[in-house]
Amino acid sequence: MSSGSVRVFRRGASAIGEETLNDDIVERVTAHRIYLVATCDRELKRRLRKIPGVPLISIKERRYQVE
């Protein structure tokens, strides 16, 4: 695997708050549209579904769900 082909973002403690983290993710995906997003956050999934062409991965009933 070449460097830079896969980026992993881990969620850590933030003094900014969860909503700002979601805003950053939505902003980055909207600008570049090259990201595959894996989340179980309902609000974030709802916002990302409005952006065409963004694949979402979540876990539903102990199985991976790809949208």
N, CA, C and O atoms as CSV, one atom per row, in Angstrom:
chain,resi,resn,atom,element,x,y,z
A,1,MET,N,N,0.842,-1.167,0.000
A,1,MET,CA,C,0.000,0.000,0.000
A,1,MET,C,C,0.890,1.233,0.000
A,1,MET,O,O,1.823,1.338,0.797
A,2,SER,N,N,0.605,2.138,-0.874
A,2,SER,CA,C,1.394,3.366,-0.940
A,2,SER,C,C,0.962,4.319,0.167
A,2,SER,O,O,-0.191,4.310,0.598
A,3,SER,N,N,1.893,5.126,0.613
A,3,SER,CA,C,1.547,6.059,1.687
A,3,SER,C,C,0.585,7.113,1.153
A,3,SER,O,O,0.710,7.574,0.018
A,4,GLY,N,N,-0.364,7.478,1.982
A,4,GLY,CA,C,-1.333,8.482,1.595
A,4,GLY,C,C,-2.577,7.931,0.918
A,4,GLY,O,O,-3.506,8.692,0.647
A,5,SER,N,N,-2.625,6.627,0.633
A,5,SER,CA,C,-3.799,6.083,-0.031
A,5,SER,C,C,-4.929,5.803,0.950
A,5,SER,O,O,-6.097,5.798,0.563
A,6,VAL,N,N,-4.598,5.572,2.205
A,6,VAL,CA,C,-5.618,5.320,3.223
A,6,VAL,C,C,-5.356,6.256,4.394
A,6,VAL,O,O,-4.241,6.345,4.906
A,7,ARG,N,N,-6.396,6.941,4.797
A,7,ARG,CA,C,-6.277,7.823,5.962
A,7,ARG,C,C,-7.246,7.335,7.021
A,7,ARG,O,O,-8.418,7.088,6.738
A,8,VAL,N,N,-6.763,7.200,8.211
A,8,VAL,CA,C,-7.584,6.756,9.322
A,8,VAL,C,C,-7.698,7.902,10.302
A,8,VAL,O,O,-6.694,8.449,10.759
A,9,PHE,N,N,-8.932,8.260,10.621
A,9,PHE,CA,C,-9.183,9.305,11.592
A,9,PHE,C,C,-9.792,8.651,12.816
A,9,PHE,O,O,-10.819,7.977,12.727
A,10,ARG,N,N,-9.165,8.849,13.938
A,10,ARG,CA,C,-9.677,8.282,15.180
A,10,ARG,C,C,-10.292,9.397,16.004
A,10,ARG,O,O,-9.772,10.511,16.081
A,11,ARG,N,N,-11.385,9.069,16.601
A,11,ARG,CA,C,-12.075,10.050,17.427
A,11,ARG,C,C,-11.448,10.068,18.806
A,11,ARG,O,O,-11.291,9.025,19.442
A,12,GLY,N,N,-11.101,11.220,19.250
A,12,GLY,CA,C,-10.507,11.376,20.571
A,12,GLY,C,C,-11.284,12.394,21.378
A,12,GLY,O,O,-12.270,12.960,20.907
A,13,ALA,N,N,-10.843,12.611,22.557
A,13,ALA,CA,C,-11.482,13.614,23.401
A,13,ALA,C,C,-11.256,14.987,22.796
A,13,ALA,O,O,-10.156,15.313,22.349
A,14,SER,N,N,-12.300,15.774,22.789
A,14,SER,CA,C,-12.190,17.094,22.199
A,14,SER,C,C,-12.890,18.103,23.082
A,14,SER,O,O,-13.992,17.863,23.576
A,15,ALA,N,N,-12.252,19.209,23.269
A,15,ALA,CA,C,-12.864,20.283,24.047
A,15,ALA,C,C,-13.862,21.058,23.197
A,15,ALA,O,O,-14.663,21.833,23.721
A,16,ILE,N,N,-13.812,20.846,21.876
A,16,ILE,CA,C,-14.671,21.593,20.957
A,16,ILE,C,C,-16.099,21.077,21.009
A,16,ILE,O,O,-17.039,21.872,20.988
A,17,GLY,N,N,-16.280,19.786,21.074
A,17,GLY,CA,C,-17.610,19.203,21.123
A,17,GLY,C,C,-17.877,18.325,19.921
A,17,GLY,O,O,-17.236,18.468,18.880
A,18,GLU,N,N,-18.821,17.423,20.067
A,18,GLU,CA,C,-19.114,16.443,19.025
A,18,GLU,C,C,-19.679,17.087,17.764
A,18,GLU,O,O,-19.334,16.673,16.657
A,19,GLU,N,N,-20.529,18.078,17.908
A,19,GLU,CA,C,-21.140,18.706,16.739
A,19,GLU,C,C,-20.099,19.327,15.820
A,19,GLU,O,O,-20.230,19.247,14.599
A,20,THR,N,N,-19.081,19.937,16.380
A,20,THR,CA,C,-18.031,20.523,15.564
A,20,THR,C,C,-17.242,19.448,14.826
A,20,THR,O,O,-16.838,19.657,13.682
A,21,LEU,N,N,-17.017,18.293,15.468
A,21,LEU,CA,C,-16.336,17.194,14.786
A,21,LEU,C,C,-17.156,16.713,13.595
A,21,LEU,O,O,-16.608,16.456,12.523
A,22,ASN,N,N,-18.455,16.591,13.779
A,22,ASN,CA,C,-19.327,16.194,12.676
A,22,ASN,C,C,-19.298,17.234,11.559
A,22,ASN,O,O,-19.280,16.880,10.380
A,23,ASP,N,N,-19.292,18.505,11.924
A,23,ASP,CA,C,-19.207,19.568,10.924
A,23,ASP,C,C,-17.921,19.454,10.114
A,23,ASP,O,O,-17.932,19.635,8.896
A,24,ASP,N,N,-16.816,19.155,10.789
A,24,ASP,CA,C,-15.530,19.006,10.099
A,24,ASP,C,C,-15.555,17.837,9.116
A,24,ASP,O,O,-15.037,17.944,8.004
A,25,ILE,N,N,-16.154,16.727,9.525
A,25,ILE,CA,C,-16.242,15.557,8.643
A,25,ILE,C,C,-17.092,15.872,7.428
A,25,ILE,O,O,-16.703,15.564,6.302
A,26,VAL,N,N,-18.250,16.484,7.643
A,26,VAL,CA,C,-19.146,16.829,6.534
A,26,VAL,C,C,-18.475,17.828,5.599
A,26,VAL,O,O,-18.597,17.708,4.380
A,27,GLU,N,N,-17.780,18.795,6.142
A,27,GLU,CA,C,-17.086,19.794,5.320
A,27,GLU,C,C,-15.996,19.144,4.466
A,27,GLU,O,O,-15.866,19.459,3.283
A,28,ARG,N,N,-15.220,18.248,5.054
A,28,ARG,CA,C,-14.143,17.585,4.324
A,28,ARG,C,C,-14.697,16.692,3.213
A,28,ARG,O,O,-14.175,16.692,2.098
A,29,VAL,N,N,-15.738,15.944,3.510
A,29,VAL,CA,C,-16.335,15.051,2.515
A,29,VAL,C,C,-16.987,15.851,1.394
A,29,VAL,O,O,-16.918,15.458,0.230
A,30,THR,N,N,-17.614,16.964,1.737
A,30,THR,CA,C,-18.241,17.806,0.720
A,30,THR,C,C,-17.194,18.400,-0.217
A,30,THR,O,O,-17.421,18.507,-1.422
A,31,ALA,N,N,-16.063,18.780,0.333
A,31,ALA,CA,C,-15.023,19.412,-0.475
A,31,ALA,C,C,-14.315,18.423,-1.393
A,31,ALA,O,O,-13.968,18.776,-2.520
A,32,HIS,N,N,-14.094,17.196,-0.935
A,32,HIS,CA,C,-13.267,16.274,-1.701
A,32,HIS,C,C,-14.008,15.071,-2.283
A,32,HIS,O,O,-13.640,14.601,-3.359
A,33,ARG,N,N,-15.019,14.566,-1.621
A,33,ARG,CA,C,-15.830,13.431,-2.076
A,33,ARG,C,C,-15.013,12.188,-2.433
A,33,ARG,O,O,-15.410,11.410,-3.301
A,34,ILE,N,N,-13.898,12.005,-1.779
A,34,ILE,CA,C,-13.095,10.816,-2.026
A,34,ILE,C,C,-13.068,9.918,-0.792
A,34,ILE,O,O,-12.350,8.918,-0.767
A,35,TYR,N,N,-13.835,10.264,0.215
A,35,TYR,CA,C,-13.802,9.547,1.482
A,35,TYR,C,C,-14.921,8.530,1.579
A,35,TYR,O,O,-16.025,8.745,1.078
A,36,LEU,N,N,-14.620,7.431,2.224
A,36,LEU,CA,C,-15.600,6.450,2.641
A,36,LEU,C,C,-15.735,6.652,4.144
A,36,LEU,O,O,-14.734,6.629,4.861
A,37,VAL,N,N,-16.947,6.847,4.630
A,37,VAL,CA,C,-17.149,7.191,6.036
A,37,VAL,C,C,-17.803,6.022,6.753
A,37,VAL,O,O,-18.824,5.499,6.305
A,38,ALA,N,N,-17.210,5.614,7.868
A,38,ALA,CA,C,-17.772,4.564,8.717
A,38,ALA,C,C,-18.184,5.203,10.038
A,38,ALA,O,O,-17.349,5.763,10.749
A,39,THR,N,N,-19.469,5.119,10.365
A,39,THR,CA,C,-19.976,5.732,11.587
A,39,THR,C,C,-21.262,5.037,12.027
A,39,THR,O,O,-21.971,4.437,11.220
A,40,CYS,N,N,-21.541,5.132,13.306
A,40,CYS,CA,C,-22.817,4.686,13.860
A,40,CYS,C,C,-23.636,5.873,14.370
A,40,CYS,O,O,-24.716,5.691,14.931
A,41,ASP,N,N,-23.128,7.064,14.175
A,41,ASP,CA,C,-23.790,8.286,14.610
A,41,ASP,C,C,-24.953,8.584,13.670
A,41,ASP,O,O,-24.745,8.852,12.487
A,42,ARG,N,N,-26.159,8.539,14.186
A,42,ARG,CA,C,-27.355,8.727,13.347
A,42,ARG,C,C,-27.407,10.102,12.693
A,42,ARG,O,O,-27.747,10.230,11.516
A,43,GLU,N,N,-27.069,11.120,13.463
A,43,GLU,CA,C,-27.111,12.491,12.930
A,43,GLU,C,C,-26.086,12.679,11.820
A,43,GLU,O,O,-26.386,13.300,10.800
A,44,LEU,N,N,-24.890,12.153,12.004
A,44,LEU,CA,C,-23.853,12.270,10.976
A,44,LEU,C,C,-24.250,11.506,9.720
A,44,LEU,O,O,-24.052,12.004,8.612
A,45,LYS,N,N,-24.804,10.314,9.868
A,45,LYS,CA,C,-25.257,9.547,8.701
A,45,LYS,C,C,-26.348,10.303,7.947
A,45,LYS,O,O,-26.352,10.328,6.716
A,46,ARG,N,N,-27.271,10.916,8.685
A,46,ARG,CA,C,-28.354,11.679,8.047
A,46,ARG,C,C,-27.784,12.817,7.214
A,46,ARG,O,O,-28.237,13.058,6.095
A,47,ARG,N,N,-26.790,13.517,7.755
A,47,ARG,CA,C,-26.179,14.640,7.035
A,47,ARG,C,C,-25.385,14.159,5.821
A,47,ARG,O,O,-25.406,14.800,4.771
A,48,LEU,N,N,-24.684,13.033,5.963
A,48,LEU,CA,C,-23.865,12.535,4.864
A,48,LEU,C,C,-24.699,11.940,3.731
A,48,LEU,O,O,-24.266,11.947,2.579
A,49,ARG,N,N,-25.878,11.430,4.040
A,49,ARG,CA,C,-26.750,10.894,2.988
A,49,ARG,C,C,-27.197,11.980,2.005
A,49,ARG,O,O,-27.544,11.679,0.863
A,50,LYS,N,N,-27.189,13.217,2.441
A,50,LYS,CA,C,-27.576,14.326,1.568
A,50,LYS,C,C,-26.503,14.654,0.537
A,50,LYS,O,O,-26.775,15.361,-0.433
A,51,ILE,N,N,-25.285,14.146,0.736
A,51,ILE,CA,C,-24.177,14.397,-0.193
A,51,ILE,C,C,-24.112,13.221,-1.166
A,51,ILE,O,O,-23.829,12.101,-0.743
A,52,PRO,N,N,-24.363,13.441,-2.444
A,52,PRO,CA,C,-24.365,12.327,-3.398
A,52,PRO,C,C,-22.980,11.721,-3.589
A,52,PRO,O,O,-21.978,12.433,-3.654
A,53,GLY,N,N,-22.941,10.388,-3.679
A,53,GLY,CA,C,-21.704,9.688,-3.992
A,53,GLY,C,C,-20.786,9.395,-2.818
A,53,GLY,O,O,-19.648,8.973,-3.022
A,54,VAL,N,N,-21.257,9.610,-1.588
A,54,VAL,CA,C,-20.428,9.337,-0.416
A,54,VAL,C,C,-20.848,7.992,0.170
A,54,VAL,O,O,-21.959,7.865,0.685
A,55,PRO,N,N,-19.967,6.977,0.098
A,55,PRO,CA,C,-20.318,5.683,0.676
A,55,PRO,C,C,-20.263,5.720,2.205
A,55,PRO,O,O,-19.341,6.286,2.794
A,56,LEU,N,N,-21.272,5.101,2.837
A,56,LEU,CA,C,-21.351,5.042,4.295
A,56,LEU,C,C,-21.296,3.589,4.741
A,56,LEU,O,O,-21.907,2.718,4.122
A,57,ILE,N,N,-20.573,3.335,5.802
A,57,ILE,CA,C,-20.530,2.012,6.405
A,57,ILE,C,C,-20.975,2.157,7.848
A,57,ILE,O,O,-20.515,3.046,8.564
A,58,SER,N,N,-21.878,1.271,8.273
A,58,SER,CA,C,-22.297,1.252,9.664
A,58,SER,C,C,-22.555,-0.196,10.060
A,58,SER,O,O,-22.523,-1.092,9.217
A,59,ILE,N,N,-22.807,-0.419,11.325
A,59,ILE,CA,C,-23.108,-1.754,11.828
A,59,ILE,C,C,-24.573,-1.781,12.208
A,59,ILE,O,O,-25.040,-0.955,12.992
A,60,LYS,N,N,-25.294,-2.739,11.645
A,60,LYS,CA,C,-26.706,-2.899,11.941
A,60,LYS,C,C,-26.969,-4.377,12.158
A,60,LYS,O,O,-26.659,-5.204,11.301
A,61,GLU,N,N,-27.538,-4.702,13.296
A,61,GLU,CA,C,-27.842,-6.083,13.651
A,61,GLU,C,C,-26.613,-6.982,13.520
A,61,GLU,O,O,-26.683,-8.075,12.959
A,62,ARG,N,N,-25.482,-6.495,14.050
A,62,ARG,CA,C,-24.203,-7.232,14.082
A,62,ARG,C,C,-23.626,-7.514,12.695
A,62,ARG,O,O,-22.825,-8.435,12.541
A,63,ARG,N,N,-24.010,-6.756,11.713
A,63,ARG,CA,C,-23.499,-6.904,10.356
A,63,ARG,C,C,-23.130,-5.537,9.812
A,63,ARG,O,O,-23.701,-4.519,10.202
A,64,TYR,N,N,-22.170,-5.533,8.909
A,64,TYR,CA,C,-21.785,-4.289,8.255
A,64,TYR,C,C,-22.829,-3.944,7.220
A,64,TYR,O,O,-23.287,-4.802,6.464
A,65,GLN,N,N,-23.198,-2.687,7.196
A,65,GLN,CA,C,-24.163,-2.188,6.225
A,65,GLN,C,C,-23.478,-1.112,5.395
A,65,GLN,O,O,-22.976,-0.129,5.940
A,66,VAL,N,N,-23.456,-1.295,4.079
A,66,VAL,CA,C,-22.838,-0.327,3.177
A,66,VAL,C,C,-23.947,0.370,2.408
A,66,VAL,O,O,-24.794,-0.270,1.786
A,67,GLU,N,N,-23.925,1.691,2.464
A,67,GLU,CA,C,-24.932,2.478,1.723
A,67,GLU,C,C,-24.252,3.246,0.624
A,67,GLU,O,O,-24.912,3.972,-0.121
